[in-house]
Amino acid sequence: MTVNITPLHDRVLVRRLEEKETAKGGIIIPDTAKEKPQEGEVMAIGAGKIEKGRRIPLDVKVGDRILFGKFTGSEIEIDDQEYLILREEEILVKVSGMAKAASGKK
């Protein structure tokens, strides 16, 4: 699905990634007891912040997986899909390919 939204300046549109629904013991956790995930995929980015008359490009790009703070950003809903709009400075970590592979091996 293509999102037709362009965030302004240093803002980023993020789709939260769903966490696993079971605990280590195999117990299924209901939706009402789960916290919202702090990991997401970048869906759209702004052109960058302007400092001293020059535009500074963002460090993330569309498709990157990121981690962000628990209480950051603004939640919006587009076509029954929930998104989060963050400033680039609210992004804590960009998850690389090696980190994705390492987290899957347990």
DSSP file (Angstrom, degrees, kcal/mol; ACC not computed):
  #  RESIDUE AA STRUCTURE BP1 BP2  ACC     N-H-->O    O-->H-N    N-H-->O    O-->H-N    TCO  KAPPA ALPHA  PHI   PSI    X-CA   Y-CA   Z-CA
    1    1 A M              0   0    0      0, 0.0     2,-0.5     0, 0.0     0, 0.0   0.000 360.0 360.0 360.0 131.9    0.0    0.0    0.0
    2    2 A T        -     0   0    0      2,-0.0     2,-0.5     0, 0.0    41,-0.0  -0.800 360.0-143.9 -96.8 132.1    1.4    3.4   -1.0
    3    3 A V        -     0   0    0     -2,-0.5     2,-0.7    40,-0.2    75,-0.0  -0.836   1.6-155.5 -96.0 126.4    0.9    6.3    1.4
    4    4 A N        +     0   0    0     -2,-0.5     2,-0.4     2,-0.0    -1,-0.1  -0.376  56.9 111.6 -98.2  54.4    0.3    9.6   -0.2
    5    5 A I        -     0   0    0     -2,-0.7     8,-0.1     8,-0.0    -2,-0.1  -0.990  47.2-164.8-127.1 134.2    1.6   11.7    2.7
    6    6 A T        -     0   0    0     -2,-0.4    40,-0.1    38,-0.1    41,-0.1  -0.941  18.3-142.0-118.6 108.6    4.7   13.8    2.7
    7    7 A P        -     0   0    0      0, 0.0    40,-0.3     0, 0.0     2,-0.3  -0.306  23.5-115.0 -63.8 152.6    5.8   14.9    6.1
    8    8 A L    >   -     0   0    0     38,-0.2     3,-1.6    39,-0.1    38,-0.2  -0.648  64.0 -30.8 -92.3 148.7    7.2   18.4    6.4
    9    9 A H  T 3  S-     0   0    0     -2,-0.3    39,-2.2     1,-0.2    40,-0.2  -0.205 128.9  -7.5  52.9-119.6   10.8   19.3    7.3
   10   10 A D  T 3  S+     0   0    0     38,-0.2    78,-2.3    37,-0.2    -1,-0.2   0.021 102.1 121.0-100.1  28.3   12.4   16.8    9.7
   11   11 A R  E <   -A   87   0A   0     -3,-1.6    35,-1.8    76,-0.2     2,-0.4  -0.625  44.5-157.9 -94.5 154.1    9.3   14.7   10.4
   12   12 A V  E     -AB  86  45A   0     74,-3.0    74,-2.5    -2,-0.2     2,-0.5  -0.988  12.5-139.0-132.6 136.1    8.9   11.0    9.6
   13   13 A L  E     -AB  85  44A   0     31,-2.8    30,-3.3    -2,-0.4    31,-1.3  -0.871  29.9-172.7 -95.7 124.7    5.8    8.9    9.1
   14   14 A V  E     -AB  84  42A   0     70,-3.0    70,-2.5    -2,-0.5     2,-0.5  -0.940  21.7-151.2-125.5 138.9    6.1    5.5   10.8
   15   15 A R  E     - B   0  41A   0     26,-2.5    26,-2.6    -2,-0.4    68,-0.1  -0.949  31.1-123.1-104.3 123.0    4.0    2.3   10.8
   16   16 A R  E     - B   0  40A   0     -2,-0.5     2,-0.4    66,-0.4    24,-0.3  -0.372  19.8-131.3 -65.1 141.4    4.4    0.4   14.1
   17   17 A L        -     0   0    0     22,-2.8    22,-0.4    -2,-0.1     2,-0.1  -0.798  25.3-115.4 -93.0 136.5    5.5   -3.2   13.8
   18   18 A E        -     0   0    0     -2,-0.4     2,-0.1     1,-0.1     3,-0.1  -0.452  25.4-136.0 -73.9 140.8    3.5   -5.7   15.7
   19   19 A E        -     0   0    0      1,-0.1    -1,-0.1    -2,-0.1    15,-0.0  -0.447  36.6 -79.0 -87.3 167.1    5.1   -7.6   18.6
   20   20 A K        -     0   0    0     -2,-0.1    -1,-0.1     1,-0.1     0, 0.0  -0.346  33.8-141.7 -63.5 147.7    4.8  -11.3   19.2
   21   21 A E  S    S+     0   0    0     -3,-0.1     8,-2.9     2,-0.1     2,-0.4   0.505  75.5  69.6 -93.0  -4.6    1.5  -12.3   20.9
   22   22 A T  B    S-F   28   0B   0      6,-0.2     6,-0.2     2,-0.0     2,-0.1  -0.880  71.4-134.6-117.8 148.9    2.9  -15.0   23.1
   23   23 A A    >   -     0   0    0      4,-2.6     3,-1.9    -2,-0.4    -2,-0.1  -0.307  41.9 -90.4 -85.5 176.6    5.2  -14.9   26.2
   24   24 A K  T 3  S+     0   0    0      1,-0.3    -1,-0.1     2,-0.1    -2,-0.0   0.835 127.3  55.2 -59.2 -34.1    8.2  -17.2   26.7
   25   25 A G  T 3  S-     0   0    0      2,-0.1    -1,-0.3     1,-0.1     3,-0.1   0.438 122.7-104.2 -80.1   1.0    6.0  -19.7   28.6
   26   26 A G  S <  S+     0   0    0     -3,-1.9     2,-0.3     1,-0.3    -2,-0.1   0.520  71.7 147.9  89.6   6.2    3.6  -19.9   25.6
   27   27 A I        -     0   0    0      1,-0.1    -4,-2.6    -5,-0.0     2,-0.5  -0.599  47.2-129.3 -77.9 132.1    0.9  -17.8   27.3
   28   28 A I  B     -F   22   0B   0     -2,-0.3    -6,-0.2    -6,-0.2    -1,-0.1  -0.704  17.9-144.0 -83.8 128.0   -1.1  -15.7   24.8
   29   29 A I        -     0   0    0     -8,-2.9     5,-0.1    -2,-0.5    -1,-0.0  -0.810  16.9-126.8 -94.7 124.5   -1.3  -12.1   25.8
   30   30 A P    >>  -     0   0    0      0, 0.0     3,-1.3     0, 0.0     4,-0.8  -0.297  21.2-113.1 -69.0 156.4   -4.6  -10.3   25.0
   31   31 A D  G >4 S+     0   0    0      1,-0.3     3,-0.6     2,-0.2    -2,-0.0   0.832 114.5  59.5 -57.3 -35.2   -4.6   -7.1   23.0
   32   32 A T  G 34 S+     0   0    0      1,-0.2    -1,-0.3     3,-0.0    -3,-0.0   0.744 107.5  45.5 -69.1 -22.3   -5.9   -5.1   26.0
   33   33 A A  G <4 S+     0   0    0     -3,-1.3    -1,-0.2     2,-0.1     2,-0.2   0.570  93.3  98.0 -96.0 -11.2   -2.8   -6.0   28.1
   34   34 A K    <<  -     0   0    0     -4,-0.8     2,-0.2    -3,-0.6   -13,-0.0  -0.520  68.2-133.1 -81.5 144.5   -0.2   -5.4   25.4
   35   35 A E        -     0   0    0     -2,-0.2     3,-0.1     1,-0.1    -2,-0.1  -0.613  35.8 -95.3 -85.8 155.0    1.8   -2.2   25.2
   36   36 A K        -     0   0    0     -2,-0.2    -1,-0.1     1,-0.1   -18,-0.1  -0.504  48.9-104.7 -70.2 138.3    2.2   -0.5   21.9
   37   37 A P        -     0   0    0      0, 0.0    -1,-0.1     0, 0.0   -19,-0.1  -0.275  16.6-150.1 -65.0 150.1    5.4   -1.5   20.2
   38   38 A Q  S    S+     0   0    0    -22,-0.1    30,-2.3    -3,-0.1     2,-0.4   0.101  73.6  85.9-104.9  18.7    8.3    0.9   20.1
   39   39 A E  E     + C   0  67A   0    -22,-0.4   -22,-2.8    28,-0.2     2,-0.3  -0.949  54.5 159.1-120.5 141.4    9.6   -0.4   16.8
   40   40 A G  E     -BC  16  66A   0     26,-2.4    26,-2.8    -2,-0.4     2,-0.4  -0.940  37.3-111.6-153.0 174.2    8.4    0.7   13.4
   41   41 A E  E     -BC  15  65A   0    -26,-2.6   -26,-2.5    -2,-0.3     2,-0.4  -0.944  34.7-118.8-114.0 134.0    9.0    1.0    9.7
   42   42 A V  E     +B   14   0A   0     22,-2.7    21,-2.8    -2,-0.4   -28,-0.2  -0.587  33.4 174.0 -73.3 122.6    9.6    4.4    8.0
   43   43 A M  E     -     0   0A   0    -30,-3.3     2,-0.3    -2,-0.4   -40,-0.2   0.757  64.9  -0.8-100.4 -32.6    6.9    5.0    5.5
   44   44 A A  E     -B   13   0A   0    -31,-1.3   -31,-2.8    17,-0.1    -1,-0.4  -0.985  62.1-157.1-156.5 151.6    7.6    8.6    4.4
   45   45 A I  E     -B   12   0A   0     -2,-0.3   -33,-0.2   -33,-0.2   -36,-0.1  -0.937  17.5-120.8-132.3 155.6   10.1   11.3    5.2
   46   46 A G        -     0   0    0    -35,-1.8    12,-0.3    -2,-0.3   -38,-0.2  -0.237  37.3-100.2 -81.5 179.0   10.3   15.1    5.0
   47   47 A A  S    S-     0   0    0    -40,-0.3   -37,-0.2     1,-0.2     2,-0.1   0.683  71.2 -97.7 -77.5 -18.8   12.9   17.0    3.0
   48   48 A G        -     0   0    0    -39,-2.2    -1,-0.2     9,-0.2   -38,-0.2  -0.424  42.3 -60.7 120.6 163.3   15.0   17.8    6.1
   49   49 A K  E     -G   56   0C   0      7,-1.0     7,-3.8   -40,-0.2     2,-0.6  -0.520  43.6-130.6 -81.5 146.5   15.5   20.6    8.6
   50   50 A I  E     +G   55   0C   0      5,-0.2     2,-0.4    -2,-0.2     5,-0.2  -0.889  30.5 173.2-101.0 120.7   16.8   24.0    7.5
   51   51 A E  E >   -G   54   0C   0      3,-2.9     3,-2.0    -2,-0.6    -2,-0.0  -0.995  68.4 -11.7-129.1 127.8   19.7   25.3    9.5
   52   52 A K  T 3  S-     0   0    0     -2,-0.4    -1,-0.1     1,-0.3     3,-0.1   0.849 129.1 -54.2  53.7  38.8   21.6   28.5    8.7
   53   53 A G  T 3  S+     0   0    0      1,-0.2     2,-0.4    -3,-0.0    -1,-0.3   0.448 118.8 104.3  80.3  -0.2   19.9   28.6    5.3
   54   54 A R  E <  S-G   51   0C   0     -3,-2.0    -3,-2.9     2,-0.0     2,-0.5  -0.918  70.3-124.6-116.8 142.3   20.9   25.1    4.3
   55   55 A R  E     -G   50   0C   0     -2,-0.4    -5,-0.2    -5,-0.2    -6,-0.1  -0.729  19.2-152.0 -85.5 126.2   18.7   22.0    4.2
   56   56 A I  E     -G   49   0C   0     -7,-3.8    -7,-1.0    -2,-0.5    -1,-0.0  -0.882  17.7-134.0 -99.0 115.0   20.1   19.1    6.3
   57   57 A P        -     0   0    0      0, 0.0    -9,-0.2     0, 0.0     2,-0.1  -0.249  25.8-100.5 -67.9 157.7   18.9   15.7    4.9
   58   58 A L        -     0   0    0    -12,-0.3   -47,-0.0     2,-0.1   -13,-0.0  -0.399  15.1-135.7 -76.5 154.0   17.5   13.1    7.3
   59   59 A D  S    S+     0   0    0     -2,-0.1     2,-0.3     2,-0.0    -1,-0.1   0.598  86.4  65.9 -84.0 -12.8   19.6   10.1    8.4
   60   60 A V        -     0   0    0      4,-0.0     2,-0.3     3,-0.0    -2,-0.1  -0.733  65.5-162.6-107.9 159.5   16.7    7.7    7.8
   61   61 A K    >   -     0   0    0     -2,-0.3     3,-2.0   -19,-0.0   -19,-0.3  -0.880  39.2 -71.4-133.5 167.1   15.1    6.6    4.6
   62   62 A V  T 3  S+     0   0    0     -2,-0.3   -19,-0.2     1,-0.3     3,-0.1  -0.354 119.4  28.7 -59.8 132.7   11.8    4.9    3.6
   63   63 A G  T 3  S+     0   0    0    -21,-2.8    -1,-0.3     1,-0.4   -20,-0.1   0.176  86.7 132.4 100.6 -16.6   11.9    1.3    4.5
   64   64 A D    <   -     0   0    0     -3,-2.0   -22,-2.7   -23,-0.1     2,-0.4  -0.383  54.2-131.6 -67.3 144.7   14.3    1.6    7.5
   65   65 A R  E     +CD  41  95A   0     30,-0.7    30,-2.9   -24,-0.2     2,-0.3  -0.850  34.5 179.5 -94.4 134.6   13.3   -0.1   10.8
   66   66 A I  E     -CD  40  94A   0    -26,-2.8   -26,-2.4    -2,-0.4     2,-0.4  -0.884  26.8-137.6-133.5 162.0   13.6    2.2   13.8
   67   67 A L  E     +CD  39  93A   0     26,-2.4    25,-2.3    -2,-0.3    26,-1.5  -0.957  27.7 178.1-116.3 141.9   13.1    2.3   17.5
   68   68 A F  E     - D   0  91A   0    -30,-2.3    23,-0.2    -2,-0.4    22,-0.0  -0.907  33.5 -79.2-140.1 165.9   11.5    5.3   19.2
   69   69 A G    >   -     0   0    0     21,-0.9     3,-1.0    -2,-0.3    -1,-0.1  -0.179  38.6-116.0 -66.6 158.5   10.5    6.4   22.7
   70   70 A K  T 3  S+     0   0    0      1,-0.2    -1,-0.1   -32,-0.0   -34,-0.1   0.850 110.3  32.3 -64.3 -38.6    7.3    5.2   24.3
   71   71 A F  T 3  S+     0   0    0      0, 0.0    -1,-0.2     0, 0.0     2,-0.2  -0.079  95.1 113.7-114.7  33.0    5.5    8.5   24.5
   72   72 A T    <   +     0   0    0     -3,-1.0    14,-0.1    18,-0.1    13,-0.0  -0.643  55.2  17.0-103.4 160.9    6.8   10.3   21.4
   73   73 A G  S    S-     0   0    0     -2,-0.2     2,-0.4    11,-0.1    13,-0.2   0.021  79.5 -79.1  79.9 177.4    5.1   11.4   18.2
   74   74 A S  E     -E   85   0A   0     11,-1.9    11,-2.6     2,-0.0     2,-0.3  -0.986  37.7-133.9-122.3 128.4    1.5   12.0   17.2
   75   75 A E  E     +E   84   0A   0     -2,-0.4     2,-0.3     9,-0.2     9,-0.2  -0.650  29.1 172.3 -85.3 136.5   -0.8    9.1   16.3
   76   76 A I  E     -E   83   0A   0      7,-2.3     7,-2.9    -2,-0.3     2,-0.4  -0.916  23.0-138.6-134.7 163.2   -2.9    9.4   13.1
   77   77 A E  E     +E   82   0A   0     -2,-0.3     2,-0.4     5,-0.2     5,-0.2  -0.992  18.6 177.7-128.3 128.3   -5.1    7.0   11.2
   78   78 A I  E >  S-E   81   0A   0      3,-2.8     3,-1.6    -2,-0.4    -2,-0.0  -0.993  73.5 -14.9-130.8 123.5   -5.2    6.8    7.4
   79   79 A D  T 3  S-     0   0    0     -2,-0.4    -1,-0.1     1,-0.3     3,-0.1   0.906 127.6 -53.9  50.1  49.6   -7.4    4.3    5.6
   80   80 A D  T 3  S+     0   0    0      1,-0.2     2,-0.4    -3,-0.1    -1,-0.3   0.654 116.5 115.3  61.5  18.8   -8.0    2.3    8.8
   81   81 A Q  E <   - E   0  78A   0     -3,-1.6    -3,-2.8   -66,-0.0     2,-0.4  -0.972  62.5-133.1-118.5 132.9   -4.2    2.0    9.3
   82   82 A E  E     + E   0  77A   0     -2,-0.4   -66,-0.4    -5,-0.2     2,-0.3  -0.679  28.7 175.2 -88.3 137.3   -2.5    3.6   12.3
   83   83 A Y  E     - E   0  76A   0     -7,-2.9    -7,-2.3    -2,-0.4     2,-0.4  -0.847  21.3-138.7-131.8 168.5    0.6    5.7   11.8
   84   84 A L  E     -AE  14  75A   0    -70,-2.5   -70,-3.0    -2,-0.3     2,-0.6  -0.997   7.3-149.6-130.8 133.4    2.9    7.8   14.0
   85   85 A I  E     +AE  13  74A   0    -11,-2.6   -11,-1.9    -2,-0.4     2,-0.3  -0.930  26.7 174.3-105.6 121.6    4.4   11.1   13.0
   86   86 A L  E     -A   12   0A   0    -74,-2.5   -74,-3.0    -2,-0.6     2,-0.3  -0.849  33.1-120.2-121.1 155.3    7.8   11.7   14.7
   87   87 A R  E >   -A   11   0A   0     -2,-0.3     3,-1.7   -76,-0.2     4,-0.4  -0.677  35.6-114.7 -83.0 153.0   10.5   14.3   14.5
   88   88 A E  G >  S+     0   0    0    -78,-2.3     3,-1.5    -2,-0.3    -1,-0.1   0.861 116.0  61.1 -58.3 -35.3   13.9   12.8   13.5
   89   89 A E  G 3  S+     0   0    0      1,-0.3    -1,-0.3   -79,-0.2   -78,-0.1   0.669  95.7  62.2 -68.2 -15.1   15.3   13.7   16.9
   90   90 A E  G <  S+     0   0    0     -3,-1.7   -21,-0.9   -22,-0.0     2,-0.5   0.568  80.8  98.6 -84.6  -9.8   12.7   11.5   18.5
   91   91 A I  E <   -D   68   0A   0     -3,-1.5   -23,-0.2    -4,-0.4     3,-0.1  -0.674  52.9-173.3 -79.7 127.2   14.1    8.4   16.7
   92   92 A L  E     +     0   0A   0    -25,-2.3     2,-0.3    -2,-0.5   -24,-0.2   0.881  61.5   4.8 -88.5 -42.6   16.4    6.5   19.1
   93   93 A V  E     -D   67   0A   0    -26,-1.5   -26,-2.4     2,-0.0     2,-0.6  -0.998  52.9-141.1-147.9 143.3   18.0    3.9   16.8
   94   94 A K  E     -D   66   0A   0     -2,-0.3     2,-0.5   -28,-0.2   -28,-0.2  -0.953  30.8-136.7-102.0 122.4   18.0    2.8   13.2
   95   95 A V  E     -D   65   0A   0    -30,-2.9   -30,-0.7    -2,-0.6     2,-0.1  -0.692  20.4-152.7 -86.2 120.9   18.0   -1.1   13.2
   96   96 A S     >  -     0   0    0     -2,-0.5     4,-1.8   -32,-0.1     5,-0.1  -0.293  29.8 -99.5 -86.8 173.9   20.5   -2.4   10.6
   97   97 A G  H  > S+     0   0    0      1,-0.2     4,-2.0     2,-0.2     5,-0.2   0.848 121.9  53.4 -61.3 -37.4   20.3   -5.7    8.7
   98   98 A M  H  > S+     0   0    0      1,-0.2     4,-2.3     2,-0.2    -1,-0.2   0.888 107.9  50.1 -66.9 -39.0   22.7   -7.4   11.1
   99   99 A A  H  > S+     0   0    0      2,-0.2     4,-2.1     1,-0.2    -1,-0.2   0.865 108.8  52.5 -67.9 -35.8   20.7   -6.4   14.2
  100  100 A K  H  X S+     0   0    0     -4,-1.8     4,-1.1     2,-0.2    -2,-0.2   0.931 112.1  45.5 -63.5 -45.0   17.5   -7.8   12.5
  101  101 A A  H  X S+     0   0    0     -4,-2.0     4,-0.6     1,-0.2     3,-0.3   0.894 112.7  50.4 -67.0 -40.0   19.2  -11.2   11.9
  102  102 A A  H >< S+     0   0    0     -4,-2.3     3,-0.7     1,-0.2    -1,-0.2   0.871 107.3  53.4 -66.4 -37.2   20.7  -11.3   15.4
  103  103 A S  H 3< S+     0   0    0     -4,-2.1    -1,-0.2     1,-0.2    -2,-0.2   0.765 104.5  56.6 -70.9 -23.4   17.4  -10.6   17.1
  104  104 A G  H 3< S+     0   0    0     -4,-1.1     2,-0.9    -3,-0.3    -1,-0.2   0.655  89.5  82.9 -81.4 -15.4   15.7  -13.5   15.2
  105  105 A K    <<        0   0    0     -3,-0.7    -1,-0.1    -4,-0.6    -4,-0.0  -0.792 360.0 360.0 -94.8 102.1   18.2  -16.2   16.4
  106  106 A K              0   0    0     -2,-0.9    -1,-0.2     0, 0.0    -2,-0.1   0.322 360.0 360.0-135.8 360.0   17.1  -17.4   19.9
